[in-house]
């Protein structure tokens, strides 16, 4: 049974963001956790927090830290300039992303009826994308994902038994019907809480959990700069985006 009070109507509800940042990011190689890698000398997590707080609709950001790193993340937030109109909370996370999001949800006061879940590894999301997701929830959607059409043809294959072996192609999905999903993903809080209560299997994103409930999920336009920093080449691209912003916008 949920211990969350009935939320206010979506159009009146306050908006919070949960940022799970407890992962190690092994594909970026050894070193600091992925969220703490730096872009232009600033940790990715700080860029991600600032990207969410840039929306005037967001009044609370909950950062879910590594289980043994909450104090370090709290210190990190305290030493970087963040918008004064937004509150920031750090809570320790769990062993999985799903558990970390659930712990972040539990930290939300009851007046927050709209919740965004954002990857710390997507540090450069434009504020317009954040606002578009929030507006769609306010207008009645229970789950919203920003998404982009695919540029590449996609093949369904039979996975190889060992890395590098040839893989038989099974089908070619119609590219026009496919989207690459990004974050922040937006939710009516009650729906997301119910998903985390009822869905226990492996999932790749929170919207997928809502889909398993049988609830509708809608896609809104994403943005090419909302890419996920996963591999070393992504760091190079992110630095280039920041350099362009500084040149064009004085970012």
N, C-alpha and C positions, 0 to 999 in steps of 0.2 A: 504494500500500500504506500502511495506517495505521501511524503510529509510536506509537500509544497502547497501553499495556500492557493486557492483559485486565482489566476492572474487577472489583472484588469484588461479591458478591451485592448486589442492590439494597437489601435490608433492612439490610446492614452498611455500605453505601457512605456516604461523606461527601457533603454537598450544597454546591455552589457556585452562584453566580449570575453570569451575564454580562449587563452592561448596556451595550448599544451607545448611545453618546451623542455620535456624531460628526456628526450631521445639523445642518443650518442652520435648519430650521423656517421656511421662507419664508412659509408661510400665516399666521404670527403677525406678519409684517411685518418691516421692517428692524430691525437692532440685534443684540444678542447671540444666539448659537446658542440654539435652543429650550431645551435642557437647562439653560442657565445663566440663563434668565429667572427672576425671583424670585416666590415666593408667600409672603406675610407676611414679606417681607424676606429669605427664604432661597431659594437657587437650587432649581429643581425637581429637579435632579439629586440634591441632598442629601436632599430629601424622599424620592425614589425609593430611594436607597441605604438610608436609615433604615427604609423600609417593608420592604425585603428583610431587613435585619439584625435586624429585630424578631422574626423567626422564630428560635427557639433551634436549629432544625435547620440553619440556614445558618451555615457557619463561614468562608466566603470569598466576597467580592464582587469581581469583576473589572470595572472601569469602562473601556470602550473610548472613548478621547478622540478629538477631532479630530486628524488627522495632525500638525498643527503646534501642538497645544494640550495635550499630555500634561502638561507641567510646570505649566501653569495649573490643570488639573483636580486634579493631585496636591496643589498648594498649597491648593486649595479644600477638599479632603477633610481636609487637615491642620488647617485653621482652624475646623472645625465638630466638635461633639461627636458621636462615633459609638460604638456599643457596643464595649467592650474585648474581648469574647469573639470578635469577628469580625475576620478579617484583610481588608485592602483592598489591591488592586493596581490600578495604572493602566497601560494599554498604549495606544500610538497605534493608531488605526483605519485603515480603508481608504477607498476612494472610494465604496463602496456599503455598505448595511447588512449584506448577506450576507457581504461580505469582512470587515467589522468583527467580526461574530460569530465567524467562523472564526479571526481573530486572537485573540479572547478565549479561544476554546477551546484554542488552542495554548499559552496561558499557564497552563493548569490543571495542577497536580501530578497524578500518576497515581492517587492515592488517592481522588480525587473521581469517583465513579461516577454521581452524579445531578447534572444541570445544569439550572438554570432560566435562561431568557432573558427579560429584562424590558425593556420600553420605558421609557426615562428620562422620556418624556412622560406616563407614568401614575404620578404622584407620590403618590397617596393610596390605594393598594391596602391594604385591611385585612389584618392578619397572619393572620386565619383563612383567607383565600383562599390565601395563600402556603402555609400548612400543609396545606390540602386538596389542593393540587397535588402537593406533596412526598409526602404519604401515598399518593396514587394511584400514583405511580411506585414507591414502596417496595413496594406490593402487587402489582407486576408489569406495570403499563402501561409501554410504551416511549415513549409520547408523550401528554401531557395538556394540554388547554387549558381555562381557565376561560371560561365563556360564559353569556350571558343570552338569554332569549327576547326576540323583537322585539315592541315595542309597536305599530309601524306596519305597515300592509300594504305589501308590497314588489312592485314591478313590474319585469319585465324589459323593456328597451326597446332599440330600435335607436338607438345614439348619434347625436346630431345632428352634422352636418358643421361647424357653427360654434356656439360657446357661445350659449345663449339661444334657439336655434331649437326649435320643437316636435319631440318625439321620439315616433315610433310605438311603442305598447305591444305587445309580442310575447306576454307571458304574465304570469300572476299566480301565483307559487309559493305553495305551501301554507305559511302562516305558522307553523303548529305545528311544522313540521319544520326551521325556520330558527333559527339562533342568531347573536348578535353575539359575536365572539371577542375576548378580552382577553389580557393578560399578567399575571403571569409564566406562560409555557408551560414545562412540565417534561418532561424527557427522560432516558431511560437514555443515559448519555454515549456509549457505543459506537454507538448508533443515530443520534444527532445528528451525530457525527463522520462516519459513513458517508454521511449525507445531504449534508453539506457537501463531501465528496469526490466524490460522484457526480452531484449535481444542480447544473447550471450555468445553467439558464434563469432568467428573471425570476420571482420569487416574492414574495408579500406577507407571509409569516410562515414561521417555521421549521417549524411543524407541517405546512404545505403541502409542504415539502420531504420530510418523512417520509412523507406520503401518496404522493408520487411514487415512493418506494421500494417502495410496496405494503404498508407496515407499518401496523398499526391505530393510529388516534388516537382518544382518548376525551375527552369533555367532562365537566367537573365544574361545579357552580354557581359563577358569577362573582359580582360585587358591583357595585352601581350607582355606588359611589364609586371604582371602578377605571377610570373613563373616561379617555380620551386627551385631553390638553390640546393642541389643534391650532389653534384660532382664538381671537381675542380674547375672545369670549363665554365660552369654556371657562375662561379665567383668572378671570373674574368668579365662575363657579360654583365653581371650586376654592377661591377665597378664602372663599366662603360656607361651604363644607364645613369648612375650617379654623376659621372663626369658631365654627361649631356645635360642633366638637370641643372647642375651648377652653372653651366655655360648659358643655358637658355632662360632659366627661371631664377637664378640666384639661390638655388636650393642649398 
